[in-house]
Amino acid sequence: MKLFPRAAACLSLLLAGTPCCAAPPGAARASATREGFVRDMLWEKLVAMPEGERPPVGVALSGGGARGFAHTGVLEALNYAGFPIDRISGTSMGSVIGGFYASGMTIDRIWDFGRRTSELKLDRDFGGFSLLKLLLTEQLISPKYITQVIEDNLGGRDFSGLKTPFACVAMDFRTGEKIVFYEGPLAIAVRASVNLPGIFAPVEYRHRYLVDGGVVDFIPIDAARSIGAEWVLASVTENSVDEMPSNVLLSLLQVIDIRGSILAEGQEKGADFVVKPRAGGIKVADFERCAEAGELGRAAARESMDAARNAYILRSAGALLERI
């Protein structure tokens, strides 16, 4: 859909009706009220349009391990605000949350998954026994509990049967090539996307050996565009943990996490809007803190919602003015 510069300029003036410094008392309050009224009116018209008449919205969910559960709160806030989610993409933990959402799982059920992570024993994939195996047998870990969660919720499903078009990212361990999944069996694609390199054994699929896509694409904005998104909101969780890791396994996780944060700095520029939950203090394997991360994601999205709406309204200027 073409963006008309004049239309965007007109809407920008309508949405940003800030009074000048010489305005009489109360003008700022009246301006804010008018801006809110205009935005709400335009928003109602925009979201009432079918997808083909407005730019399809994509939501790109970054990696981040347990911290990535913040995406659940972001998705909840978007749904509550009536924000259309026409496409979704994910890397690593973002692929798990995105896959759940795309399959039609309700937000309440995804929240339930986050609250039950201790019961689901996901931390055992990173526990003492796994560390001993990694050190003593020189064998990469097979993530039993993470795999079980993915199979229980996404097993037997195919990309073609999803409620929302979805893509997720992995990396070919032999070539370093970014692999974008958007067709075929869903569970193995998500399992590959969450497969931490150097820790978990590569997933073998179609003559490729696949590991976590966060190494090459921490924020899968291009993946969202590849399945038809024209306006992309990115939910990004970055590492800010400053304590030193206590063992080899946690050191490897920290290195992968830092690499993802470095990638994110450049990739954010490719998004049309970015939400950044303040979940950086939650470590990759802090699965008992998933619900906390979700709350931080919800708060960040709510704080950003008016700005996100404005950005999408401006992107849809031509279509909107045809309706006014």
N, C-alpha and C positions, 0 to 999 in steps of 0.2 A: 504494500500500500504506500503510495507516494506521500511524502510530507510536504505540505505547502508552506513556505516560509512566511508569507503574509498572514495566513491563517494562524500559524503558531504565534506570530507577534501579537495579533489581536487577542488571542486567548491569554497570552502572557500578561498583557496589560490588564485584562479583566481579573486575572487571578492574583495579581500583585498590586492592587490598588492602594498603595501606601500614601497617606497624605503628606504634603510638603511641610517643612518646619514651621511655616507661618499659619498652619491650619488652626482653626479655633479649638478650644477644649472639647474633648469628646470625639474629635474627628478620627483619631486613630482607632477608637473603639468601633465607631460606625464603619470605618473602612474594613476592619477585621471581620465584622459581621457581614458586610457586603461580599467580601472575598469568600467567606464560608458559604454564603447562600449561592453564589455563582458556581463555586466548585461542586457543591452538592447537586445543583441542577444539571450541570454538565456530566457529572459522574453517573447520575441516574440514566441519562440518555445514552451514555457510552456503554455501560454494562448491559443495557437492554438490547444492544445491537448483537446480531449473530456474529460469530467469529469471522466469517468471510468479509464483513463490512468494517471491521476494526482490526488493528494489528494484533495477531495472536500473541498472547503473553506466555513467556517461558519463565520458569523458576529454576535456577541452577543452584544446587546444593553442594557445598564444598566438602572436603574431607575433614578429619579432625578427631577420629576415634570417638570416645565417649562424649567428648565436647560437641560432636556433631549432632547429638540429640537436640541441640538448640534449634535445629531446623523444624522440629515438630511444633515448637512454640511459634515460629515464624509462619508456618503453614496455617496454624490455627488462627492467628491474627488476620492473615489474608482472607481466609474463609469468612471470618466474622465480619470483616469489612466489605464483603461482597466482591473482593478482587478476583477477577477471572484468572484461573490457572489452566491454560489450554495445552501446555507442554511442560514436562518436568525432566530434569537431568540430574545425575548425581555421580559423585566420585567417593569411593571408600564408604565411610559411614553415611555420607549423603546419598549413596546409591541404595543403601538399605532403607532409609527413611523414604526416599523417592520411590523405590520399588513398592514399598508398602502402600504409599498414597496412590500411586498409579494403578495398583491392582484393585482399588476400591475400598481398602481398609479405612475405617472411620478414624478420625483424629482421636477419639476416645480410646479406641483399641491400640493406636500407636502409643498414646500416653501410657496405657496399661503395660505395654512392652517395656517402656522406660522405667516404670516403677518396679517391675519384676526382674530387672537385670541381675540382681543378687541371687534371686531364686533360680534364674536360668543359668547361673554359674559361668557367665561369659568371662569373668576374671580368671577362671581356671586355665583358660587357653594361654594366659600369660604368667601362671603361677610357678611355684618352686619346682614341681615335677617337670614342667615344660622347660624350665631353665636348665635343669640337670640333663635332660635329654639333649638339649641343644649343645651343651658343653661336653658331655661325656661320650655320647654316641656320634657326635658330629653329623646328626641328622636334623633337617629342618622340621619344625613342628607341624603337625596336622591339627588345625583348629576345630576340634570336635564339637564344642558347644556353639560356636558361631555358625558353623555349618548346619547344625541341627535346627537352630532358629530360622535360618534362611529356608531350609527344606520344609519345615513345618508350615511356614507362612506363604512361601512362593513356589514350592515344588509343584510340578505338573502344569504350571502356567506358561503361556507363551506371550511374547511381546504383542502379537497381533490381537490378543483378546483383552488387553488392558483397557480400563475405563478412561485413562488419560495417556496419550502418547508419551513414551518414556525412552530415555537413552542413558546408558552409564558407560564409564570409561575404565579400561584396564590398560596394562602395558605388556607387550611381548618381551619376556625376560631375556631372550636371546638377541633381539635386534634393537630394543629400546623404542620400538614403534608404538605410538598411541593407537589403541584399538577401541573404537566406539561401537557398542552394542545397541541395536535398535530393532533387531528381529531375532527369532529363534527362541530357545528355552530361556526363561527369565532367571531361574534360580542359579544356574551356573554362571551367568553373566554377572549377577550381583556378587556371587561368591568370589569370582575372579577380581572384581573391582575392590573388594575389601581385603584382599590377600597380601598382607604386608611383606615386602621383599626382604630377603635375608633372614626372615623369621619363620614365615609359613612356607611350606613347600609349594612351588608353582602349580597352578591348576592347568592340567593338560586338556586342551580342547581344539579340535580341528587342526592338529599338527602344530599348535602353538603352546607355549608355556607362559601362562599369564599371571601377573601380579598386580598389586594395588595401582590404580590409575593416578593416585595423588602424586606419584613421582614425576609424571609428565604433564598432568592437567589437574591441578588442585581445585580449580573452579571451572566446571564444565560448561562454560558459556557457549563455546563453539558447538558443543554437542547439542545444546538446546536449539541453536539456530539450524543445525543440520536436520532437525525433524520438524522445522517449520515455524519456530518462534521468530517474531520480528521485533519484539520488545522484551528484554530479559532483565529480570530482577535476580540478583545474586545474593544468596545468604552465605556469609563467609565467617568461619570461626578460625581464628589465628592463635598460634602458640605464644603465651607470655609467661610460662612457668619458668622461674629463675632458680629453682633448687636443683642441685646436682643429682643425677640418677644414681641409684645405689647398687646396680648390678649390670651385667653385660646386656641382658635383654632390654632393660629400661633405657640403657644407653642407645641401643639400636633404634628403639621407638622414638627417642628424643631427636636423633639425627634425621629420621624420616619426617618427623613433625616440623623441624626447622626448615628442611628442604621445601615442604609444602608452603610454609609461611613466606619464604623467599619467592616462590612461584606466584603466590597470591598477590604480592605487591604489584607485579606487572600485569597480571590477568584482570584485576579489578577494572582497569580502564576499558575493557571490552564490554562491560555491562552497561545497561541503561540506567540502572539504579542498584545500589548496594545497601544491604542491611548487615550490620556487624554486631552480633550479640557479644556482650562483654563476658565471654566464657573462657578467656585465655588461661585462667588459673586452674582449669580442670585438665588433668593429664589424659593422654590417649587411653590408658587402661583404667581410668577411674570410673568404672561402670556403675558403682554405687551412687554416683553423682549425676546420672543421666537426667533424672527428674529436675534437678537444680539447673542443669544446662537448658532444659526445655523452658523453664520459667524465665531464664535470662533471654532466650530467643523471643519469647512472646513479648516481653517488655521492650526489647529493641525494636521489634516490628511495629508495635503500637506507637512508639515515639516517632517513628519514621513515616507513619501511614499517610498523613496529609501531604508530605513532600512526595511520596511515591505516587499518590493519586494525581497530584499536579503534573508530575513528570509524564505519566501515562496519558493524561488528558492532552498535554502539549504534543506528544507524539501522534495523537489521533486527531489533530486539529482539522485536517481536511475533511475527514469523515464526519466529524461533529458539526462543522459549519454547514455541511450539506443538509443536516437534519434540523438545524435551527431556523 
